[in-house]
Amino acid sequence: MPSLALVTLVVADYDEAIAFYTDALGFRLAEDADRGGGRRWVVVRPPGAAEGTGLLLARAEGGAQRASIGAQTGGRVGFFLHTDDFARDHARMTAAGVAFLEEPRHEPYGTVAVFEDLYGNRWDLMQPR
């Protein structure tokens, strides 16, 4: 059965992206392999994610890719991080310096707040009902 495994996220720097996703968001570094020529295969996974699910952090190469950093979804929320304890994770992320763009709100589908990653990509932190 097909499944979505990785989603590429274009980043400015491997190490700063790894630090943000592991320290501020609590992801785990699943793989960091040298591919030669300054390129690396870097995969981070959120806590509790299925083994195949994660973000491939790809350092931008060239002007077009650099221009897409932080705007990969045209300013829309493009990533959705589910939690089983919104208050815990919101507090931990806020303490780690994550920039939330709104106060938590309660919607029919769950508790949610939009935040930005270190490059400005928008995410939903959501505890589904």
N, CA, C and O atoms as a GROMACS GRO file, in nm:
protein
  516
    1MET      N    1   0.085  -0.117   0.000
    1MET     CA    2   0.000   0.000   0.000
    1MET      C    3   0.089   0.124   0.000
    1MET      O    4   0.181   0.132   0.082
    2PRO      N    5   0.065   0.220  -0.090
    2PRO     CA    6   0.145   0.342  -0.093
    2PRO      C    7   0.125   0.425   0.034
    2PRO      O    8   0.018   0.426   0.094
    3SER      N    9   0.231   0.494   0.071
    3SER     CA   10   0.223   0.586   0.183
    3SER      C   11   0.320   0.701   0.158
    3SER      O   12   0.421   0.686   0.090
    4LEU      N   13   0.287   0.816   0.214
    4LEU     CA   14   0.374   0.932   0.203
    4LEU      C   15   0.487   0.916   0.302
    4LEU      O   16   0.463   0.895   0.421
    5ALA      N   17   0.610   0.924   0.256
    5ALA     CA   18   0.724   0.900   0.343
    5ALA      C   19   0.791   1.030   0.385
    5ALA      O   20   0.792   1.063   0.504
    6LEU      N   21   0.846   1.103   0.291
    6LEU     CA   22   0.920   1.225   0.322
    6LEU      C   23   0.862   1.343   0.245
    6LEU      O   24   0.809   1.328   0.135
    7VAL      N   25   0.875   1.461   0.304
    7VAL     CA   26   0.843   1.586   0.238
    7VAL      C   27   0.969   1.670   0.246
    7VAL      O   28   1.027   1.686   0.353
    8THR      N   29   1.012   1.725   0.132
    8THR     CA   30   1.132   1.807   0.130
    8THR      C   31   1.101   1.948   0.178
    8THR      O   32   1.003   2.010   0.136
    9LEU      N   33   1.185   1.997   0.266
    9LEU     CA   34   1.177   2.134   0.314
    9LEU      C   35   1.310   2.200   0.280
    9LEU      O   36   1.415   2.158   0.329
   10VAL      N   37   1.306   2.303   0.197
   10VAL     CA   38   1.428   2.372   0.155
   10VAL      C   39   1.472   2.465   0.268
   10VAL      O   40   1.393   2.546   0.318
   11VAL      N   41   1.598   2.452   0.308
   11VAL     CA   42   1.652   2.527   0.421
   11VAL      C   43   1.779   2.601   0.378
   11VAL      O   44   1.840   2.568   0.276
   12ALA      N   45   1.817   2.700   0.458
   12ALA     CA   46   1.938   2.777   0.428
   12ALA      C   47   2.064   2.705   0.474
   12ALA      O   48   2.169   2.715   0.411
   13ASP      N   49   2.054   2.632   0.584
   13ASP     CA   50   2.172   2.570   0.646
   13ASP      C   51   2.129   2.442   0.716
   13ASP      O   52   2.032   2.442   0.793
   14TYR      N   53   2.199   2.334   0.692
   14TYR     CA   54   2.164   2.206   0.754
   14TYR      C   55   2.164   2.214   0.906
   14TYR      O   56   2.066   2.176   0.971
   15ASP      N   57   2.273   2.263   0.963
   15ASP     CA   58   2.289   2.256   1.108
   15ASP      C   59   2.190   2.345   1.183
   15ASP      O   60   2.138   2.305   1.286
   16GLU      N   61   2.162   2.466   1.131
   16GLU     CA   62   2.064   2.551   1.198
   16GLU      C   63   1.924   2.491   1.188
   16GLU      O   64   1.844   2.502   1.281
   17ALA      N   65   1.894   2.427   1.076
   17ALA     CA   66   1.763   2.362   1.060
   17ALA      C   67   1.751   2.242   1.153
   17ALA      O   68   1.648   2.223   1.217
   18ILE      N   69   1.856   2.161   1.161
   18ILE     CA   70   1.854   2.047   1.254
   18ILE      C   71   1.832   2.096   1.396
   18ILE      O   72   1.750   2.041   1.469
   19ALA      N   73   1.904   2.200   1.436
   19ALA     CA   74   1.891   2.253   1.572
   19ALA      C   75   1.748   2.300   1.599
   19ALA      O   76   1.693   2.270   1.705
   20PHE      N   77   1.687   2.372   1.505
   20PHE     CA   78   1.550   2.420   1.525
   20PHE      C   79   1.453   2.303   1.538
   20PHE      O   80   1.374   2.298   1.632
   21TYR      N   81   1.458   2.212   1.444
   21TYR     CA   82   1.359   2.103   1.445
   21TYR      C   83   1.378   2.007   1.561
   21TYR      O   84   1.280   1.951   1.611
   22THR      N   85   1.500   1.986   1.605
   22THR     CA   86   1.520   1.895   1.718
   22THR      C   87   1.504   1.966   1.852
   22THR      O   88   1.440   1.913   1.942
   23ASP      N   89   1.561   2.084   1.867
   23ASP     CA   90   1.555   2.154   1.996
   23ASP      C   91   1.422   2.224   2.018
   23ASP      O   92   1.358   2.203   2.122
   24ALA      N   93   1.377   2.305   1.924
   24ALA     CA   94   1.256   2.384   1.943
   24ALA      C   95   1.128   2.303   1.923
   24ALA      O   96   1.031   2.320   1.996
   25LEU      N   97   1.128   2.213   1.823
   25LEU     CA   98   1.007   2.137   1.795
   25LEU      C   99   1.007   1.997   1.853
   25LEU      O  100   0.903   1.931   1.856
   26GLY      N  101   1.122   1.950   1.900
   26GLY     CA  102   1.127   1.818   1.963
   26GLY      C  103   1.132   1.701   1.866
   26GLY      O  104   1.106   1.587   1.906
   27PHE      N  105   1.165   1.727   1.740
   27PHE     CA  106   1.181   1.619   1.644
   27PHE      C  107   1.308   1.542   1.679
   27PHE      O  108   1.391   1.589   1.757
   28ARG      N  109   1.322   1.424   1.620
   28ARG     CA  110   1.448   1.351   1.637
   28ARG      C  111   1.520   1.346   1.503
   28ARG      O  112   1.458   1.335   1.397
   29LEU      N  113   1.650   1.353   1.511
   29LEU     CA  114   1.732   1.342   1.390
   29LEU      C  115   1.740   1.195   1.354
   29LEU      O  116   1.800   1.117   1.427
   30ALA      N  117   1.679   1.157   1.243
   30ALA     CA  118   1.674   1.017   1.202
   30ALA      C  119   1.791   0.979   1.114
   30ALA      O  120   1.837   0.865   1.116
   31GLU      N  121   1.840   1.076   1.036
   31GLU     CA  122   1.950   1.046   0.946
   31GLU      C  123   2.023   1.175   0.910
   31GLU      O  124   1.961   1.279   0.889
   32ASP      N  125   2.154   1.167   0.904
   32ASP     CA  126   2.238   1.278   0.860
   32ASP      C  127   2.359   1.216   0.792
   32ASP      O  128   2.460   1.186   0.855
   33ALA      N  129   2.348   1.198   0.660
   33ALA     CA  130   2.451   1.129   0.584
   33ALA      C  131   2.516   1.223   0.484
   33ALA      O  132   2.448   1.296   0.412
   34ASP      N  133   2.648   1.221   0.481
   34ASP     CA  134   2.725   1.301   0.387
   34ASP      C  135   2.707   1.243   0.247
   34ASP      O  136   2.727   1.123   0.226
   35ARG      N  137   2.671   1.328   0.153
   35ARG     CA  138   2.653   1.284   0.014
   35ARG      C  139   2.764   1.338  -0.075
   35ARG      O  140   2.759   1.325  -0.198
   36GLY      N  141   2.864   1.400  -0.014
   36GLY     CA  142   2.976   1.454  -0.090
   36GLY      C  143   2.946   1.591  -0.147
   36GLY      O  144   2.830   1.626  -0.169
   37GLY      N  145   3.049   1.667  -0.169
   37GLY     CA  146   3.033   1.799  -0.229
   37GLY      C  147   2.955   1.896  -0.143
   37GLY      O  148   2.894   1.990  -0.195
   38GLY      N  149   2.956   1.875  -0.011
   38GLY     CA  150   2.883   1.963   0.080
   38GLY      C  151   2.736   1.930   0.094
   38GLY      O  152   2.665   1.996   0.169
   39ARG      N  153   2.691   1.827   0.024
   39ARG     CA  154   2.550   1.787   0.032
   39ARG      C  155   2.534   1.678   0.138
   39ARG      O  156   2.621   1.595   0.161
   40ARG      N  157   2.417   1.684   0.202
   40ARG     CA  158   2.384   1.585   0.306
   40ARG      C  159   2.241   1.537   0.287
   40ARG      O  160   2.157   1.608   0.230
   41TRP      N  161   2.215   1.417   0.334
   41TRP     CA  162   2.080   1.361   0.338
   41TRP      C  163   2.038   1.369   0.485
   41TRP      O  164   2.082   1.290   0.568
   42VAL      N  165   1.951   1.469   0.515
   42VAL     CA  166   1.913   1.496   0.654
   42VAL      C  167   1.763   1.474   0.669
   42VAL      O  168   1.682   1.539   0.602
   43VAL      N  169   1.726   1.382   0.757
   43VAL     CA  170   1.585   1.352   0.783
   43VAL      C  171   1.557   1.372   0.931
   43VAL      O  172   1.629   1.320   1.017
   44VAL      N  173   1.451   1.447   0.960
   44VAL     CA  174   1.403   1.463   1.098
   44VAL      C  175   1.260   1.410   1.104
   44VAL      O  176   1.184   1.418   1.007
   45ARG      N  177   1.226   1.355   1.220
   45ARG     CA  178   1.093   1.297   1.238
   45ARG      C  179   1.032   1.350   1.368
   45ARG      O  180   1.100   1.360   1.470
   46PRO      N  181   0.902   1.384   1.363
   46PRO     CA  182   0.835   1.426   1.487
   46PRO      C  183   0.822   1.310   1.583
   46PRO      O  184   0.823   1.194   1.541
   47PRO      N  185   0.809   1.339   1.712
   47PRO     CA  186   0.792   1.230   1.810
   47PRO      C  187   0.669   1.147   1.774
   47PRO      O  188   0.564   1.201   1.741
   48GLY      N  189   0.684   1.016   1.782
   48GLY     CA  190   0.571   0.928   1.757
   48GLY      C  191   0.538   0.904   1.611
   48GLY      O  192   0.444   0.831   1.580
   49ALA      N  193   0.615   0.964   1.519
   49ALA     CA  194   0.586   0.946   1.376
   49ALA      C  195   0.619   0.804   1.333
   49ALA      O  196   0.710   0.741   1.388
   50ALA      N  197   0.545   0.755   1.236
   50ALA     CA  198   0.576   0.626   1.176
   50ALA      C  199   0.718   0.633   1.122
   50ALA      O  200   0.766   0.739   1.083
   51GLU      N  201   0.785   0.520   1.118
   51GLU     CA  202   0.926   0.518   1.080
   51GLU      C  203   0.952   0.584   0.944
   51GLU      O  204   1.057   0.645   0.926
   52GLY      N  205   0.862   0.576   0.851
   52GLY     CA  206   0.885   0.633   0.720
   52GLY      C  207   0.848   0.779   0.706
   52GLY      O  208   0.879   0.841   0.604
   53THR      N  209   0.783   0.837   0.806
   53THR     CA  210   0.730   0.973   0.795
   53THR      C  211   0.831   1.074   0.847
   53THR      O  212   0.882   1.061   0.958
   54GLY      N  213   0.861   1.177   0.766
   54GLY     CA  214   0.953   1.279   0.813
   54GLY      C  215   0.974   1.390   0.714
   54GLY      O  216   0.915   1.393   0.606
   55LEU      N  217   1.060   1.481   0.754
   55LEU     CA  218   1.100   1.593   0.669
   55LEU      C  219   1.242   1.568   0.621
   55LEU      O  220   1.331   1.535   0.699
   56LEU      N  221   1.262   1.585   0.492
   56LEU     CA  222   1.396   1.585   0.434
   56LEU      C  223   1.440   1.730   0.429
   56LEU      O  224   1.382   1.810   0.355
   57LEU      N  225   1.541   1.765   0.507
   57LEU     CA  226   1.593   1.902   0.509
   57LEU      C  227   1.697   1.914   0.399
   57LEU      O  228   1.804   1.854   0.407
   58ALA      N  229   1.665   1.991   0.296
   58ALA     CA  230   1.750   2.005   0.178
   58ALA      C  231   1.803   2.147   0.170
   58ALA      O  232   1.725   2.242   0.158
   59ARG      N  233   1.935   2.163   0.176
   59ARG     CA  234   1.994   2.296   0.167
   59ARG      C  235   1.974   2.352   0.026
   59ARG      O  236   1.999   2.285  -0.074
   60ALA      N  237   1.929   2.476   0.022
   60ALA     CA  238   1.903   2.543  -0.106
   60ALA      C  239   2.030   2.554  -0.188
   60ALA      O  240   2.138   2.583  -0.138
   61GLU      N  241   2.013   2.530  -0.316
   61GLU     CA  242   2.121   2.545  -0.412
   61GLU      C  243   2.069   2.633  -0.525
   61GLU      O  244   1.971   2.597  -0.590
   62GLY      N  245   2.132   2.745  -0.549
   62GLY     CA  246   2.092   2.833  -0.658
   62GLY      C  247   1.988   2.934  -0.614
   62GLY      O  248   1.923   2.919  -0.511
   63GLY      N  249   1.973   3.036  -0.694
   63GLY     CA  250   1.886   3.148  -0.662
   63GLY      C  251   1.740   3.112  -0.647
   63GLY      O  252   1.675   3.160  -0.554
   64ALA      N  253   1.685   3.028  -0.735
   64ALA     CA  254   1.543   2.993  -0.727
   64ALA      C  255   1.512   2.920  -0.596
   64ALA      O  256   1.411   2.947  -0.532
   65GLN      N  257   1.599   2.827  -0.558
   65GLN     CA  258   1.577   2.754  -0.432
   65GLN      C  259   1.595   2.846  -0.312
   65GLN      O  260   1.516   2.839  -0.218
   66ARG      N  261   1.695   2.931  -0.314
   66ARG     CA  262   1.714   3.025  -0.203
   66ARG      C  263   1.593   3.116  -0.188
   66ARG      O  264   1.553   3.149  -0.076
   67ALA      N  265   1.534   3.158  -0.299
   67ALA     CA  266   1.416   3.246  -0.294
   67ALA      C  267   1.294   3.176  -0.235
   67ALA      O  268   1.204   3.242  -0.184
   68SER      N  269   1.291   3.044  -0.240
   68SER     CA  270   1.176   2.970  -0.188
   68SER      C  271   1.184   2.942  -0.038
   68SER      O  272   1.086   2.899   0.022
   69ILE      N  273   1.299   2.965   0.022
   69ILE     CA  274   1.316   2.939   0.166
   69ILE      C  275   1.215   3.024   0.243
   69ILE      O  276   1.212   3.146   0.229
   70GLY      N  277   1.136   2.960   0.323
   70GLY     CA  278   1.038   3.029   0.405
   70GLY      C  279   0.908   3.062   0.335
   70GLY      O  280   0.814   3.112   0.398
   71ALA      N  281   0.901   3.036   0.206
   71ALA     CA  282   0.779   3.069   0.131
   71ALA      C  283   0.737   2.953   0.042
   71ALA      O  284   0.684   2.973  -0.067
   72GLN      N  285   0.761   2.833   0.087
   72GLN     CA  286   0.737   2.716   0.003
   72GLN      C  287   0.590   2.691  -0.024
   72GLN      O  288   0.556   2.617  -0.117
   73THR      N  289   0.502   2.750   0.056
   73THR     CA  290   0.358   2.732   0.033
   73THR      C  291   0.289   2.866   0.010
   73THR      O  292   0.169   2.879   0.032
   74GLY      N  293   0.365   2.965  -0.034
   74GLY     CA  294   0.307   3.093  -0.070
   74GLY      C  295   0.243   3.169   0.044
   74GLY      O  296   0.148   3.245   0.022
   75GLY      N  297   0.291   3.150   0.165
   75GLY     CA  298   0.238   3.220   0.281
   75GLY      C  299   0.123   3.149   0.352
   75GLY      O  300   0.076   3.195   0.455
   76ARG      N  301   0.079   3.038   0.297
   76ARG     CA  302  -0.027   2.959   0.361
   76ARG      C  303   0.034   2.863   0.462
   76ARG      O  304   0.154   2.833   0.457
   77VAL      N  305  -0.048   2.815   0.554
   77VAL     CA  306  -0.004   2.706   0.642
   77VAL      C  307   0.018   2.585   0.552
   77VAL      O  308  -0.072   2.542   0.479
   78GLY      N  309   0.137   2.531   0.558
   78GLY     CA  310   0.170   2.419   0.471
   78GLY      C  311   0.205   2.292   0.546
   78GLY      O  312   0.218   2.186   0.486
   79PHE      N  313   0.220   2.303   0.678
   79PHE     CA  314   0.263   2.189   0.758
   79PHE      C  315   0.176   2.181   0.882
   79PHE      O  316   0.137   2.284   0.939
   80PHE      N  317   0.145   2.061   0.924
   80PHE     CA  318   0.051   2.039   1.033
   80PHE      C  319   0.113   1.942   1.132
   80PHE      O  320   0.137   1.826   1.100
   81LEU      N  321   0.139   1.992   1.252
   81LEU     CA  322   0.201   1.912   1.357
   81LEU      C  323   0.095   1.878   1.461
   81LEU      O  324   0.049   1.966   1.534
   82HIS      N  325   0.058   1.751   1.467
   82HIS     CA  326  -0.043   1.708   1.563
   82HIS      C  327   0.022   1.676   1.697
   82HIS      O  328   0.137   1.633   1.704
   83THR      N  329  -0.054   1.698   1.803
   83THR     CA  330  -0.009   1.670   1.938
   83THR      C  331  -0.122   1.605   2.016
   83THR      O  332  -0.239   1.621   1.983
   84ASP      N  333  -0.085   1.531   2.119
   84ASP     CA  334  -0.187   1.474   2.209
   84ASP      C  335  -0.203   1.560   2.334
   84ASP      O  336  -0.287   1.530   2.420
   85ASP      N  337  -0.122   1.667   2.346
   85ASP     CA  338  -0.132   1.758   2.460
   85ASP      C  339  -0.091   1.897   2.414
   85ASP      O  340   0.026   1.935   2.422
   86PHE      N  341  -0.188   1.973   2.365
   86PHE     CA  342  -0.161   2.104   2.308
   86PHE      C  343  -0.093   2.196   2.408
   86PHE      O  344   0.008   2.259   2.376
   87ALA      N  345  -0.147   2.205   2.530
   87ALA     CA  346  -0.093   2.298   2.629
   87ALA      C  347   0.053   2.268   2.659
   87ALA      O  348   0.135   2.360   2.668
   88ARG      N  349   0.087   2.142   2.674
   88ARG     CA  350   0.226   2.103   2.702
   88ARG      C  351   0.319   2.146   2.590
   88ARG      O  352   0.421   2.210   2.614
   89ASP      N  353   0.283   2.111   2.466
   89ASP     CA  354   0.371   2.139   2.354
   89ASP      C  355   0.375   2.287   2.318
   89ASP      O  356   0.479   2.339   2.278
   90HIS      N  357   0.263   2.356   2.332
   90HIS     CA  358   0.261   2.501   2.308
   90HIS      C  359   0.354   2.570   2.407
   90HIS      O  360   0.432   2.657   2.369
   91ALA      N  361   0.347   2.532   2.534
   91ALA     CA  362   0.432   2.593   2.637
   91ALA      C  363   0.580   2.562   2.612
   91ALA      O  364   0.665   2.650   2.623
   92ARG      N  365   0.610   2.437   2.577
   92ARG     CA  366   0.749   2.397   2.552
   92ARG      C  367   0.804   2.472   2.431
   92ARG      O  368   0.917   2.521   2.434
   93MET      N  369   0.726   2.480   2.325
   93MET     CA  370   0.772   2.546   2.203
   93MET      C  371   0.787   2.696   2.225
   93MET      O  372   0.883   2.756   2.176
   94THR      N  373   0.694   2.756   2.296
   94THR     CA  374   0.705   2.899   2.326
   94THR      C  375   0.831   2.927   2.407
   94THR      O  376   0.903   3.023   2.378
   95ALA      N  377   0.858   2.844   2.507
   95ALA     CA  378   0.979   2.860   2.589
   95ALA      C  379   1.106   2.844   2.505
   95ALA      O  380   1.209   2.902   2.538
   96ALA      N  381   1.098   2.764   2.398
   96ALA     CA  382   1.213   2.742   2.311
   96ALA      C  383   1.227   2.851   2.205
   96ALA      O  384   1.318   2.845   2.122
   97GLY      N  385   1.137   2.950   2.208
   97GLY     CA  386   1.149   3.063   2.116
   97GLY      C  387   1.071   3.051   1.987
   97GLY      O  388   1.089   3.133   1.897
   98VAL      N  389   0.985   2.951   1.976
   98VAL     CA  390   0.904   2.937   1.855
   98VAL      C  391   0.806   3.055   1.847
   98VAL      O  392   0.742   3.090   1.946
   99ALA      N  393   0.795   3.115   1.729
   99ALA     CA  394   0.709   3.232   1.709
   99ALA      C  395   0.568   3.188   1.670
   99ALA      O  396   0.544   3.145   1.558
  100PHE      N  397   0.475   3.200   1.766
  100PHE     CA  398   0.334   3.174   1.737
  100PHE      C  399   0.273   3.304   1.686
  100PHE      O  400   0.300   3.411   1.739
  101LEU      N  401   0.191   3.293   1.582
  101LEU     CA  402   0.132   3.410   1.518
  101LEU      C  403  -0.005   3.444   1.573
  101LEU      O  404  -0.064   3.545   1.535
  102GLU      N  405  -0.056   3.362   1.663
  102GLU     CA  406  -0.188   3.383   1.720
  102GLU      C  407  -0.198   3.310   1.853
  102GLU      O  408  -0.116   3.223   1.884
  103GLU      N  409  -0.297   3.347   1.928
  103GLU     CA  410  -0.328   3.276   2.051
  103GLU      C  411  -0.396   3.144   2.014
  103GLU      O  412  -0.462   3.136   1.910
  104PRO      N  413  -0.381   3.041   2.096
  104PRO     CA  414  -0.451   2.916   2.069
  104PRO      C  415  -0.602   2.940   2.057
  104PRO      O  416  -0.660   3.022   2.129
  105ARG      N  417  -0.662   2.868   1.964
  105ARG     CA  418  -0.806   2.880   1.945
  105ARG      C  419  -0.870   2.742   1.940
  105ARG      O  420  -0.805   2.643   1.904
  106HIS      N  421  -0.996   2.737   1.976
  106HIS     CA  422  -1.070   2.611   1.977
  106HIS      C  423  -1.165   2.609   1.859
  106HIS      O  424  -1.254   2.693   1.848
  107GLU      N  425  -1.144   2.513   1.772
  107GLU     CA  426  -1.224   2.496   1.652
  107GLU      C  427  -1.299   2.363   1.662
  107GLU      O  428  -1.265   2.280   1.746
  108PRO      N  429  -1.400   2.343   1.578
  108PRO     CA  430  -1.472   2.215   1.582
  108PRO      C  431  -1.381   2.093   1.562
  108PRO      O  432  -1.412   1.984   1.610
  109TYR      N  433  -1.271   2.111   1.490
  109TYR     CA  434  -1.180   2.001   1.463
  109TYR      C  435  -1.069   1.985   1.568
  109TYR      O  436  -0.996   1.886   1.566
  110GLY      N  437  -1.055   2.084   1.661
  110GLY     CA  438  -0.954   2.071   1.765
  110GLY      C  439  -0.899   2.205   1.810
  110GLY      O  440  -0.947   2.311   1.769
  111THR      N  441  -0.797   2.200   1.894
  111THR     CA  442  -0.727   2.319   1.942
  111THR      C  443  -0.609   2.342   1.849
  111THR      O  444  -0.536   2.249   1.815
  112VAL      N  445  -0.590   2.469   1.808
  112VAL     CA  446  -0.490   2.498   1.707
  112VAL      C  447  -0.431   2.637   1.726
  112VAL      O  448  -0.497   2.727   1.778
  113ALA      N  449  -0.306   2.653   1.684
  113ALA     CA  450  -0.241   2.784   1.675
  113ALA      C  451  -0.136   2.776   1.564
  113ALA      O  452  -0.066   2.676   1.549
  114VAL      N  453  -0.127   2.884   1.487
  114VAL     CA  454  -0.030   2.892   1.378
  114VAL      C  455   0.103   2.941   1.433
  114VAL      O  456   0.108   3.036   1.511
  115PHE      N  457   0.211   2.875   1.390
  115PHE     CA  458   0.346   2.921   1.424
  115PHE      C  459   0.432   2.920   1.300
  115PHE      O  460   0.397   2.861   1.198
  116GLU      N  461   0.546   2.987   1.310
  116GLU     CA  462   0.643   2.988   1.201
  116GLU      C  463   0.769   2.912   1.241
  116GLU      O  464   0.812   2.916   1.356
  117ASP      N  465   0.827   2.843   1.142
  117ASP     CA  466   0.956   2.782   1.168
  117ASP      C  467   1.064   2.889   1.156
  117ASP      O  468   1.033   3.006   1.135
  118LEU      N  469   1.189   2.851   1.167
  118LEU     CA  470   1.296   2.950   1.169
  118LEU      C  471   1.309   3.027   1.039
  118LEU      O  472   1.376   3.131   1.037
  119TYR      N  473   1.248   2.980   0.931
  119TYR     CA  474   1.256   3.050   0.803
  119TYR      C  475   1.128   3.124   0.767
  119TYR      O  476   1.125   3.197   0.668
  120GLY      N  477   1.023   3.107   0.846
  120GLY     CA  478   0.897   3.175   0.819
  120GLY      C  479   0.790   3.087   0.757
  120GLY      O  480   0.680   3.136   0.729
  121ASN      N  481   0.819   2.958   0.733
  121ASN     CA  482   0.714   2.868   0.686
  121ASN      C  483   0.609   2.855   0.795
  121ASN      O  484   0.642   2.845   0.913
  122ARG      N  485   0.483   2.855   0.756
  122ARG     CA  486   0.374   2.848   0.854
  122ARG      C  487   0.330   2.705   0.879
  122ARG      O  488   0.316   2.623   0.788
  123TRP      N  489   0.309   2.679   1.007
  123TRP     CA  490   0.267   2.548   1.057
  123TRP      C  491   0.145   2.566   1.146
  123TRP      O  492   0.126   2.672   1.206
  124ASP      N  493   0.064   2.462   1.156
  124ASP     CA  494  -0.039   2.452   1.259
  124ASP      C  495   0.010   2.354   1.364
  124ASP      O  496   0.050   2.242   1.333
  125LEU      N  497   0.007   2.398   1.490
  125LEU     CA  498   0.018   2.303   1.601
  125LEU      C  499  -0.127   2.271   1.636
  125LEU      O  500  -0.204   2.361   1.667
  126MET      N  501  -0.163   2.143   1.631
  126MET     CA  502  -0.303   2.107   1.648
  126MET      C  503  -0.320   1.982   1.733
  126MET      O  504  -0.251   1.882   1.715
  127GLN      N  505  -0.414   1.992   1.827
  127GLN     CA  506  -0.460   1.875   1.899
  127GLN      C  507  -0.599   1.843   1.846
  127GLN      O  508  -0.696   1.909   1.882
  128PRO      N  509  -0.608   1.741   1.760
  128PRO     CA  510  -0.739   1.709   1.703
  128PRO      C  511  -0.836   1.662   1.811
  128PRO      O  512  -0.796   1.610   1.915
  129ARG      N  513  -0.965   1.682   1.785
  129ARG     CA  514  -1.069   1.634   1.878
  129ARG      C  515  -1.075   1.484   1.872
  129ARG      O  516  -1.156   1.422   1.942
   0.00000   0.00000   0.00000
